[in-house]
Amino acid sequence: MKNFPDCHLPQDNYAQPYAELRGAQVLVTGGRGTLGSATAKAFVSLGAKVWCVDHSPVTEPDTDHLVHRQADVTQRASLEAIQKEIEQGPGLNVLVNAHGIQIRTDFAGCDEETWMKLTDVNLNGVYRTCQVFGAPMRERGGSIVNIASVNGVVVSGKGTPYGIQKAAVSFMTKVIAVEWAPTVRVNAIAPTTVPSNMTADLFATTEYMKKKLPTIPLQRAGSVEDIAHAIVFLASSASGLITGHTLMMDGGISLI
């Protein structure tokens, strides 16, 4: 990937932005989760080297294009240890914050322990990773993509604490985009419900989608491939004039 400012400027070769990702250094948090794995696969398919960072134990060997590391987004020291390793090479070009947890509760019923646990991963975890991995991009240029949620825009009864934190992630995205411009672009994606380990309980019954589909104008749930394609777009120079934006990928839920 070219250094800033070239990496932000699309050309009239419309395949070039994705070709430029060949050789890019990409770090994906939650990299062994459902969305993280799909995102890593997408970047690897374009020739990037991907650092998969996840709290789960490493069970797969490293390859030329895929490096697995274990870390906890609630523990800054574990992230800093990986950053020190990355600094021995050319440094990161792209950071994707795909980590997250969900504990379903409304606001009134959310006890303090649950609130703090959700906040420390979903919000504070993005704060830490942006500072540890994103800040060093400011000298050479780069792109950050955060995962927000449609629940950060519309209120969901049993996803309210999660939605509050994701709304904060969207605003944090705006703040960092302004502070770190022009060298680093920072954007977010706000998906609707996507089948994943986090939502397995919802999709376990057919009743969920029977109730959910009528609320979605496009009449379908999202997929991890939907989200991964958008992440690659926001990471590449194809979106070179976009920063501080939260891309709604909700099938139209937030419109009604």
C-alpha positions as CSV (number, residue, x, y, z in Angstrom):
1,M,0.0,0.0,0.0
2,K,1.3,3.4,-0.9
3,N,2.0,6.0,1.8
4,F,-0.1,9.0,2.4
5,P,-1.2,11.0,0.5
6,D,-1.3,8.7,-2.5
7,C,-3.2,6.0,-0.6
8,H,-6.2,8.3,-0.2
9,L,-6.5,9.4,-3.9
10,P,-8.5,7.1,-6.2
11,Q,-7.5,7.0,-9.8
12,D,-9.5,6.3,-13.0
13,N,-8.4,2.7,-12.8
14,Y,-11.3,1.4,-10.8
15,A,-9.7,-1.8,-9.8
16,Q,-6.6,0.0,-8.5
17,P,-7.8,0.8,-5.0
18,Y,-8.2,-2.9,-4.2
19,A,-4.9,-3.8,-6.0
20,E,-3.2,-1.3,-3.7
21,L,-4.1,-3.4,-0.7
22,R,-1.7,-6.1,-1.9
23,G,1.1,-6.0,0.6
24,A,-0.8,-3.8,3.1
25,Q,-0.5,-4.6,6.7
26,V,-3.9,-5.0,8.3
27,L,-4.8,-5.7,11.9
28,V,-8.3,-7.1,12.8
29,T,-9.4,-7.3,16.4
30,G,-11.9,-10.0,17.1
31,G,-10.0,-11.7,14.3
32,R,-11.1,-15.2,15.1
33,G,-14.8,-14.3,15.5
34,T,-17.4,-14.7,12.8
35,L,-17.0,-11.2,11.3
36,G,-13.3,-10.9,12.1
37,S,-12.6,-14.2,10.2
38,A,-14.5,-13.1,7.2
39,T,-12.7,-9.7,7.2
40,A,-9.3,-11.3,7.5
41,K,-10.2,-13.7,4.6
42,A,-11.3,-10.7,2.5
43,F,-8.0,-8.8,3.0
44,V,-5.9,-12.0,2.5
45,S,-7.7,-12.6,-0.8
46,L,-6.4,-9.2,-2.0
47,G,-2.8,-10.0,-1.0
48,A,-2.6,-8.2,2.3
49,K,-0.9,-9.5,5.4
50,V,-3.4,-9.7,8.2
51,W,-2.7,-9.7,12.0
52,C,-5.7,-11.6,13.6
53,V,-5.9,-10.4,17.2
54,D,-8.4,-12.2,19.5
55,H,-8.9,-13.1,23.1
56,S,-9.3,-16.8,22.1
57,P,-6.3,-19.1,22.2
58,V,-4.3,-19.4,19.0
59,T,-4.8,-22.8,17.5
60,E,-3.7,-22.2,13.9
61,P,-0.1,-21.8,12.6
62,D,1.0,-18.5,11.0
63,T,1.3,-18.2,7.3
64,D,2.9,-15.6,5.0
65,H,-0.4,-13.7,4.9
66,L,-2.1,-14.5,8.2
67,V,-0.6,-14.0,11.6
68,H,-2.5,-15.0,14.8
69,R,-1.9,-13.4,18.1
70,Q,-3.8,-13.5,21.4
71,A,-4.7,-10.3,23.3
72,D,-7.4,-8.8,25.4
73,V,-8.8,-5.4,24.3
74,T,-9.4,-4.7,28.0
75,Q,-5.7,-5.0,28.7
76,R,-3.6,-2.3,27.1
77,A,-0.3,-4.1,27.8
78,S,-1.3,-7.1,25.7
79,L,-2.1,-4.8,22.8
80,E,1.2,-2.9,23.2
81,A,3.2,-6.2,23.1
82,I,1.7,-6.9,19.6
83,Q,2.3,-3.3,18.5
84,K,6.0,-3.7,19.4
85,E,6.2,-6.8,17.2
86,I,4.5,-4.9,14.3
87,E,6.9,-2.0,14.6
88,Q,9.7,-4.3,13.7
89,G,8.2,-4.4,10.2
90,P,6.8,-1.7,7.9
91,G,3.9,-0.9,10.3
92,L,0.2,-1.0,9.9
93,N,-1.8,0.5,7.1
94,V,-5.3,-0.6,8.2
95,L,-7.0,-1.2,11.6
96,V,-10.3,-3.0,11.8
97,N,-12.1,-3.1,15.2
98,A,-14.3,-6.1,14.8
99,H,-14.3,-7.2,18.4
100,G,-17.4,-7.0,20.6
101,I,-19.6,-8.8,23.1
102,Q,-23.4,-8.8,23.8
103,I,-25.3,-9.4,27.0
104,R,-29.0,-8.9,26.3
105,T,-30.7,-6.6,28.7
106,D,-32.7,-3.4,28.8
107,F,-31.3,-0.3,30.4
108,A,-33.3,-0.6,33.7
109,G,-32.4,-4.2,34.2
110,C,-28.7,-3.8,33.4
111,D,-26.7,-4.3,36.6
112,E,-23.5,-2.4,37.0
113,E,-21.2,-5.4,36.5
114,T,-22.9,-6.1,33.1
115,W,-22.7,-2.5,32.1
116,M,-19.0,-2.2,33.0
117,K,-18.1,-5.5,31.2
118,L,-19.9,-4.4,28.0
119,T,-18.5,-0.9,28.1
120,D,-14.9,-2.1,28.7
121,V,-15.0,-4.3,25.6
122,N,-17.3,-2.5,23.2
123,L,-16.3,1.1,23.8
124,N,-13.1,1.2,25.9
125,G,-11.6,-1.6,23.8
126,V,-12.0,0.6,20.6
127,Y,-10.4,3.5,22.5
128,R,-7.4,1.4,23.5
129,T,-6.9,-0.2,20.0
130,C,-7.1,3.1,18.2
131,Q,-4.5,4.6,20.6
132,V,-2.2,1.6,20.5
133,F,-2.5,0.6,16.8
134,G,-4.0,3.6,15.1
135,A,-2.0,6.5,16.5
136,P,1.3,5.2,14.9
137,M,-0.4,5.5,11.5
138,R,-0.5,9.2,11.7
139,E,3.0,9.6,10.3
140,R,2.7,7.3,7.3
141,G,-1.1,7.4,6.7
142,G,-3.7,4.7,7.0
143,S,-7.3,3.8,7.5
144,I,-9.4,2.7,10.6
145,V,-12.7,1.0,10.3
146,N,-14.8,0.5,13.5
147,I,-17.9,-1.7,13.8
148,A,-20.8,0.3,15.3
149,S,-24.5,-1.0,15.1
150,V,-27.9,0.0,13.9
151,N,-28.8,-0.3,17.6
152,G,-26.7,2.8,18.1
153,V,-29.2,4.7,15.9
154,V,-32.5,3.1,16.7
155,V,-33.5,1.8,20.2
156,S,-33.7,-1.9,20.7
157,G,-35.3,-3.1,23.9
158,K,-33.0,-5.9,24.8
159,G,-29.9,-4.4,23.2
160,T,-30.0,-1.0,24.8
161,P,-26.6,-1.0,26.7
162,Y,-24.9,-2.4,23.6
163,G,-26.6,0.3,21.5
164,I,-25.5,3.1,23.8
165,Q,-21.9,1.9,23.5
166,K,-22.1,1.6,19.7
167,A,-23.5,5.1,19.4
168,A,-20.5,6.2,21.4
169,V,-18.2,4.3,19.0
170,S,-19.8,6.2,16.1
171,F,-19.1,9.6,17.8
172,M,-15.6,8.5,18.7
173,T,-15.1,7.7,15.0
174,K,-16.0,11.3,14.2
175,V,-13.6,12.7,16.8
176,I,-10.6,10.7,15.7
177,A,-11.3,11.4,12.1
178,V,-11.1,15.1,12.7
179,E,-8.1,14.9,15.1
180,W,-6.0,12.6,12.9
181,A,-6.8,14.1,9.5
182,P,-5.4,14.4,6.9
183,T,-3.2,11.3,7.3
184,V,-5.6,8.8,8.8
185,R,-9.2,8.2,7.7
186,V,-11.5,6.8,10.3
187,N,-15.0,5.4,9.5
188,A,-17.5,3.0,11.0
189,I,-20.1,0.5,9.8
190,A,-23.5,0.1,11.5
191,P,-24.9,-3.3,10.6
192,T,-28.3,-4.8,11.2
193,T,-28.4,-8.3,12.7
194,V,-25.9,-10.6,11.1
195,P,-25.7,-14.4,11.8
196,S,-22.7,-14.9,14.0
197,N,-21.5,-16.4,17.3
198,M,-22.8,-13.3,19.0
199,T,-26.3,-13.6,17.5
200,A,-26.6,-17.4,17.5
201,D,-29.3,-17.3,20.3
202,L,-31.4,-15.0,18.1
203,F,-31.2,-17.2,15.0
204,A,-31.7,-20.4,16.9
205,T,-35.5,-20.2,16.3
206,T,-37.4,-19.4,13.1
207,E,-39.6,-17.0,15.1
208,Y,-36.9,-14.4,15.3
209,M,-36.6,-13.9,11.6
210,K,-40.4,-14.1,11.1
211,K,-40.7,-11.1,13.4
212,K,-37.6,-9.3,12.2
213,L,-38.0,-9.5,8.4
214,P,-41.1,-7.2,8.3
215,T,-39.1,-4.5,10.0
216,I,-36.4,-4.6,7.3
217,P,-37.3,-2.9,4.0
218,L,-34.8,-5.1,2.1
219,Q,-36.5,-8.1,3.6
220,R,-33.2,-9.9,4.6
221,A,-30.7,-10.1,7.4
222,G,-27.1,-9.1,6.7
223,S,-24.2,-11.4,6.2
224,V,-20.6,-11.2,7.2
225,E,-19.7,-11.0,3.5
226,D,-21.8,-7.9,3.2
227,I,-19.9,-6.3,6.1
228,A,-16.5,-7.5,4.9
229,H,-17.0,-6.0,1.4
230,A,-17.8,-2.6,3.0
231,I,-14.8,-2.8,5.3
232,V,-12.5,-3.4,2.4
233,F,-14.1,-0.4,0.6
234,L,-13.6,1.9,3.5
235,A,-10.0,0.7,4.0
236,S,-9.1,1.3,0.4
237,S,-8.6,4.5,-1.6
238,A,-11.9,3.9,-3.3
239,S,-13.4,5.7,-0.3
240,G,-10.6,8.3,-0.3
241,L,-12.9,11.3,0.4
242,I,-14.8,9.6,3.2
243,T,-13.9,10.1,6.8
244,G,-15.8,10.4,10.1
245,H,-18.8,8.6,8.5
246,T,-20.9,5.7,9.9
247,L,-22.1,3.6,7.0
248,M,-25.6,2.2,7.7
249,M,-25.8,-1.4,6.6
250,D,-29.2,-2.1,8.1
251,G,-31.4,-3.0,5.1
252,G,-33.3,0.3,5.7
253,I,-34.3,-0.3,9.3
254,S,-33.2,3.2,10.4
255,L,-35.3,4.8,7.7
256,I,-38.7,3.8,9.2
